[in-house]
Amino acid sequence: MSENENSQNGKNELLDALNSVEEVNVGDVVKGEVLAIDDDKQVIVGIQGTGVEGVVPFKELSTQRVEDVNEAAKVGDVLDLVVISRIGNDKENGSYLLSHRRLEARKVWDDVEKEYEAGHTIKAPVTQVVKGGLVVDAGVRGFIPASMIDDHYVEDLNAYKGQELELKIIEIEPSENRLILSHRAVVEKQREAQREEALQTLQAGEVVSGKVARLTNFGAFVDLGGIDGLVHVSEISYDRVEKPADVLKVGQEVKVKILSVDADRERVSLSIKATLPEPWDGIEEKAPQGAVLDGKVKRLTSFGAFVEVFPGVEGLVHISQISHQHIATPNDVLKVGQEIKVKVLDVRPDEKRLALSIKALEEKPQSAEGEEENHSNNNRGNNRRNNNRSNRSASERSTANAPEESTGFTLGDLIGNELKNAEKNDDEN
């Protein structure tokens, strides 16, 4: 081969080499072979097919947290990279700033966008608590506004840090790195499914466990796992409850009996006291006739005082059984909340009635005893009959006006036996 031919071949090879060098543009996806790692943890790569080098800063190596640069790249590795910008000048043939992290993020955005279009949810751990919400790592940065965290107000957002949450994609804009997510939407959908299942499976009469979710002035809402049932204040305890908050706390585990289920209105009525022992069970043993008990005045009426002797068990102290002295109203000598001792006059378990007396435990005044003795000695026979008839008429008039109550006895109940005994003694004399 002549010298001219060799020269021509050399020129052709040079032209071919130059023509094979691809132009590098910002935004291009290229492959780079790791040539070295410098003291600043920057990765120096040769961009394949270009004859030029590029630099990958440490923070641009991965979307994941990397402590050691050697974990992400080693000499000889070939990385997929995106061209961020050009550095240097044309005389040096230039070099380029490259990123593997942004290429990964681009792929993540594509995947997230596909999930969004398909209506799917994604899972991501909470990495940061910021003002107004939570930051999650979904491969790219995602944000959950505080109003979209749960289906109830969350006071301490730090409780979610480190948790992996299932999330619905609300808004996505890759060009602005904007990803808005909602955990509340997922929770509400789950609860709706649980609610439907609960309404189909819960049966009146069942005793189930639940957790106090909310307290109001009229009752407590108990979470039964998908649906909240209401325990009315009257169904919390056999004791009189003024405010549910006095006896229950949010989050407290309770046993409840299902009173009714209204599937159409999605309402469940519950009772706590129905799961407790009946207060009147064994009352004849706990409060036999003649027993002396400690009690507390719960209510005062014009005809007497209702005294609680056991939780949920109230008896009536009729006004005639309060004192040996004449009193106009029970308020003259008693106060609501006052602790007193009472004697059981009569007990009727089936009717849940308990007749009590305060004066039976007090010594009768001497003057009253003397007057009664003289009256008895001077008025035997017809006088006694007249007095008995007079007392009976007054008692009957008083009894006619005495209202029935769910506990205790009417005046007629209390004095009926006394009238019978008086008549018996009258006949004997």
C-alpha positions in Angstrom: 0.0 0.0 0.0 1.4 3.4 -1.0 2.0 6.2 1.4 -0.9 8.2 -0.1 -3.2 5.3 0.5 -2.1 5.0 4.1 -2.6 8.7 4.7 -6.1 8.5 3.2 -7.1 5.5 5.4 -5.9 7.4 8.5 -8.1 10.4 7.6 -11.0 8.1 7.0 -10.6 6.4 10.4 -10.4 9.8 12.1 -13.5 11.0 10.3 -15.3 7.8 11.3 -14.2 8.3 14.9 -15.4 11.9 14.9 -18.7 10.9 13.4 -19.2 8.2 16.0 -19.0 10.7 18.9 -22.5 11.5 19.9 -23.5 15.0 20.9 -24.4 15.4 24.6 -27.4 17.6 25.5 -29.0 18.6 28.8 -31.8 16.2 29.6 -30.2 13.3 27.7 -30.1 9.9 29.4 -26.6 8.4 29.0 -24.5 5.6 30.4 -21.4 6.5 32.3 -18.5 4.2 33.4 -17.1 5.0 36.8 -13.5 6.1 36.3 -12.7 7.4 39.8 -14.1 8.8 43.1 -12.5 12.0 44.2 -11.9 13.4 47.7 -15.2 15.2 47.7 -17.1 11.9 47.2 -17.8 12.9 43.6 -18.0 10.1 41.0 -16.0 10.8 37.8 -17.5 8.9 34.8 -16.7 8.5 31.2 -19.9 9.1 29.1 -20.0 6.2 26.7 -19.9 7.0 23.0 -18.9 10.7 23.6 -15.3 10.7 24.5 -16.0 13.2 27.3 -16.2 12.9 31.1 -18.9 13.9 33.6 -19.3 14.3 37.3 -21.9 12.8 39.6 -22.1 14.7 43.0 -22.5 12.5 46.0 -26.1 13.8 46.7 -27.1 12.9 43.1 -26.1 9.2 43.4 -29.4 7.8 44.7 -32.9 8.7 45.9 -32.2 6.5 49.0 -30.1 7.8 51.9 -26.5 6.8 51.3 -23.8 7.0 54.0 -20.8 5.6 52.1 -20.2 6.6 48.4 -18.7 3.1 47.8 -22.2 1.6 48.6 -23.6 3.4 45.5 -20.7 3.3 43.0 -17.4 1.5 42.4 -14.7 2.0 39.7 -15.8 0.0 36.6 -19.6 0.3 37.4 -21.8 1.5 34.5 -24.5 3.9 35.7 -27.6 5.2 34.0 -27.5 9.0 34.2 -29.3 12.1 33.2 -27.4 15.2 32.0 -28.2 18.1 34.3 -25.9 20.8 32.9 -22.7 21.5 31.1 -19.6 22.7 32.9 -16.1 23.7 31.7 -15.5 25.2 28.2 -15.5 24.2 24.5 -11.6 24.2 24.3 -11.5 21.4 26.9 -14.2 19.6 25.0 -16.3 20.3 28.1 -17.6 18.1 30.9 -21.1 17.5 32.3 -22.9 17.5 35.6 -24.8 14.2 35.8 -27.4 12.6 38.2 -28.4 9.1 38.9 -30.9 10.2 41.6 -33.0 12.3 39.2 -33.2 9.5 36.7 -34.5 7.2 39.4 -36.9 9.9 40.5 -38.1 10.3 36.9 -38.9 6.6 36.8 -40.6 6.8 40.2 -42.8 9.7 39.0 -43.8 7.6 35.9 -44.7 4.6 38.2 -46.6 6.9 40.6 -48.5 8.5 37.7 -49.5 5.0 36.5 -50.9 4.1 39.9 -52.8 7.4 40.1 -54.4 6.9 36.7 -55.3 3.3 37.7 -56.9 4.6 40.9 -54.5 2.5 43.1 -53.1 3.4 46.5 -49.4 3.4 47.4 -47.5 2.7 50.6 -44.8 5.0 52.0 -43.1 5.6 55.3 -43.4 9.0 57.2 -40.0 10.6 57.2 -40.7 14.0 58.7 -43.2 16.0 60.6 -43.6 19.6 59.3 -45.9 22.5 60.0 -49.2 21.5 58.5 -48.7 17.8 57.8 -46.4 14.9 57.2 -43.6 14.2 54.6 -43.4 10.7 53.2 -40.8 8.9 51.0 -42.6 7.4 48.1 -39.4 7.2 46.1 -40.0 10.9 45.6 -41.1 13.4 48.3 -44.8 13.3 49.1 -46.9 15.4 51.4 -49.9 14.6 53.6 -51.8 17.7 54.8 -52.9 17.5 58.4 -56.6 17.5 57.4 -55.9 14.3 55.3 -54.0 12.3 57.9 -57.0 10.6 59.6 -60.7 10.7 59.9 -60.5 12.5 63.3 -58.5 15.4 64.6 -54.9 14.4 65.4 -53.3 16.4 68.2 -49.7 15.0 68.0 -48.5 14.3 64.5 -45.2 12.9 65.8 -47.1 9.7 66.6 -47.0 8.9 62.8 -43.2 9.4 62.3 -41.7 6.2 61.1 -45.0 4.5 60.3 -45.7 3.1 56.8 -49.1 4.4 55.7 -51.3 3.3 52.9 -52.1 6.5 50.8 -54.4 7.7 48.1 -52.9 10.0 45.5 -54.8 13.2 45.5 -52.7 15.4 43.2 -49.5 14.7 41.1 -47.4 17.1 39.1 -43.9 15.7 38.3 -42.7 19.0 36.7 -43.2 20.8 40.0 -42.2 17.8 42.2 -45.7 18.0 43.7 -47.3 14.9 45.2 -50.2 15.3 47.5 -51.4 12.2 49.4 -54.3 11.3 51.8 -54.4 8.6 54.5 -57.8 9.8 55.6 -59.4 8.7 52.3 -58.0 5.1 52.8 -59.2 5.0 56.5 -62.7 6.2 55.5 -63.0 3.6 52.8 -61.9 0.9 55.2 -64.3 2.0 57.9 -67.1 2.1 55.3 -66.5 -1.5 54.5 -66.3 -2.4 58.2 -69.5 -0.4 58.9 -71.4 -2.4 56.3 -70.1 -5.6 57.7 -70.9 -4.6 61.3 -74.5 -3.6 60.4 -75.0 -7.1 58.9 -73.4 -9.1 61.7 -74.3 -7.2 64.9 -77.4 -8.6 66.6 -79.6 -7.2 69.4 -79.0 -9.0 72.7 -75.3 -9.7 72.0 -72.6 -8.6 74.5 -69.5 -7.3 72.7 -66.4 -5.3 73.5 -65.7 -1.8 72.3 -63.6 1.3 72.9 -65.0 4.7 74.0 -64.6 7.0 71.0 -66.4 10.2 72.0 -68.1 11.6 75.0 -71.1 14.0 74.9 -73.5 15.4 77.5 -76.1 12.8 76.5 -74.0 9.7 76.3 -70.9 7.9 75.0 -70.1 6.7 71.5 -68.4 3.3 71.5 -66.3 2.1 68.6 -67.4 -1.5 67.8 -64.9 -1.9 64.9 -66.2 0.0 61.9 -69.3 1.6 63.5 -69.9 3.7 66.6 -72.8 2.8 68.8 -74.4 5.1 71.4 -74.6 4.4 75.1 -77.2 6.8 76.4 -76.4 8.4 79.7 -79.2 6.5 81.3 -77.6 3.2 80.1 -74.1 3.8 81.5 -74.7 2.7 85.1 -77.3 1.8 87.7 -76.0 4.8 89.6 -77.3 8.2 88.6 -74.8 9.6 86.1 -74.9 13.4 85.5 -72.1 13.5 82.9 -70.6 10.6 81.0 -67.2 12.1 81.4 -67.5 11.6 85.2 -67.3 7.8 84.8 -65.8 7.1 81.3 -62.7 8.1 79.4 -62.0 8.3 75.7 -60.0 5.1 74.7 -61.4 3.1 77.6 -62.3 -0.5 76.8 -65.9 -1.4 77.8 -68.3 -4.3 77.5 -71.7 -3.4 76.0 -75.0 -5.1 75.3 -76.5 -4.3 71.9 -80.1 -3.0 72.5 -81.0 -2.4 68.9 -79.5 -2.2 65.3 -81.1 0.1 62.7 -79.3 -0.7 59.5 -81.2 1.8 57.4 -80.3 4.7 59.7 -76.9 3.2 60.6 -77.6 3.5 64.3 -76.7 1.0 67.1 -78.0 1.5 70.6 -75.9 0.1 73.4 -76.0 -0.4 77.2 -73.2 -0.8 79.6 -75.3 -1.2 82.7 -77.1 -4.2 81.1 -73.8 -6.1 81.3 -73.5 -5.4 85.1 -75.1 -7.4 87.9 -78.7 -6.4 88.6 -78.6 -4.2 91.8 -81.8 -5.7 93.2 -80.6 -9.3 92.9 -80.4 -10.8 96.4 -81.8 -7.6 98.0 -83.7 -9.6 100.7 -80.3 -10.9 101.9 -78.6 -7.6 101.6 -81.4 -5.6 103.1 -83.7 -7.8 105.2 -86.5 -6.3 107.2 -85.1 -4.7 110.4 -81.6 -4.2 109.0 -79.8 -0.9 109.6 -78.0 0.5 106.5 -75.9 3.4 105.5 -77.4 5.5 102.8 -77.2 8.8 100.9 -80.1 11.1 100.2 -80.5 11.2 96.4 -83.8 13.1 96.0 -86.2 15.0 98.1 -89.9 15.3 97.4 -92.9 16.8 99.2 -93.8 13.3 100.5 -90.4 12.0 101.5 -86.8 11.3 100.7 -85.3 8.7 98.3 -82.1 7.2 99.9 -79.6 5.1 98.0 -78.5 2.2 100.2 -76.6 0.2 97.5 -75.5 1.3 94.0 -78.6 1.4 91.9 -80.9 0.6 94.9 -83.0 3.5 96.4 -85.6 3.2 99.1 -88.3 5.7 100.2 -88.2 7.3 103.7 -91.8 8.6 103.9 -92.2 12.0 105.5 -93.9 10.3 108.5 -90.7 8.2 109.0 -88.2 11.0 109.0 -88.6 12.4 112.5 -90.7 12.0 115.7 -91.3 15.7 115.5 -93.8 17.2 113.0 -92.0 18.5 109.9 -93.6 20.5 107.0 -91.3 19.1 104.3 -88.3 16.7 104.1 -86.2 19.8 103.2 -86.6 21.0 106.8 -84.2 18.3 108.1 -82.5 16.6 105.1 -80.3 17.7 102.2 -79.4 16.0 98.9 -76.1 14.2 99.3 -76.4 13.9 103.1 -75.2 10.5 104.5 -77.6 8.9 107.0 -78.5 5.6 108.6 -81.9 4.0 107.9 -83.8 1.0 109.1 -85.5 -1.3 106.6 -89.3 -1.4 107.3 -90.3 -3.6 104.4 -88.7 -4.9 101.2 -90.5 -6.1 98.0 -87.9 -7.5 95.5 -90.4 -8.1 92.7 -91.7 -4.5 92.8 -88.2 -3.1 93.5 -89.5 -1.3 96.5 -87.8 -0.6 99.7 -89.5 1.2 102.7 -87.0 2.8 105.1 -87.2 4.8 108.3 -84.9 7.3 110.0 -87.0 7.9 113.1 -87.0 4.2 113.9 -83.4 4.6 114.9 -83.9 7.7 117.0 -85.1 7.7 120.7 -88.6 9.0 121.1 -88.7 12.3 123.1 -89.8 11.9 126.8 -92.6 14.5 126.5 -94.1 12.6 123.6 -93.9 9.3 125.5 -95.7 10.9 128.6 -98.4 12.4 126.5 -99.1 9.2 124.7 -99.2 7.2 128.0 -101.7 9.7 129.6 -103.7 9.8 126.5 -103.8 6.0 126.4 -104.9 5.6 130.1 -107.7 8.3 129.8 -109.1 7.3 126.5 -109.5 3.5 126.4 -112.6 1.9 124.8 -114.7 4.2 122.7 -112.1 7.0 122.7 -109.5 4.6 121.2 -112.0 3.5 118.5 -112.7 7.1 117.6 -109.0 7.9 117.4 -108.3 4.9 115.3 -111.1 5.8 112.9 -109.9 9.4 112.8 -106.3 8.3 112.1 -107.5 5.9 109.4 -109.5 8.6 107.7 -106.5 11.0 107.7 -104.2 8.3 106.5 -106.5 7.3 103.7 -106.7 11.0 102.6 -102.9 11.3 102.7 -102.5 8.0 100.8 -104.8 9.1 98.1 -102.5 12.0 97.3 -99.2 10.1 97.6 -97.7 9.3 94.2 -96.4 5.9 93.3 -92.6 5.7 92.6 -90.4 3.1 91.0 -88.7 2.6 94.4 -90.0 2.8 97.9 -93.7 2.6 99.0 -96.7 4.9 99.1 -98.0 6.2 102.4 -100.8 3.5 102.2 -98.1 0.8 101.9 -96.3 2.1 104.9 -99.2 2.5 107.3 -101.5 -0.3 106.1 -100.1 -2.9 108.5 -100.2 -0.4 111.4 -103.9 0.2 110.9 -104.6 -3.5 110.8 -102.7 -3.9 114.1 -104.5 -1.0 115.7 -107.9 -2.5 114.7 -106.9 -5.9 116.1 -105.9 -4.4 119.4 -109.2 -2.4 119.5 -111.2 -5.5 119.0 -109.3 -7.3 121.8 -110.0 -4.5 124.2 
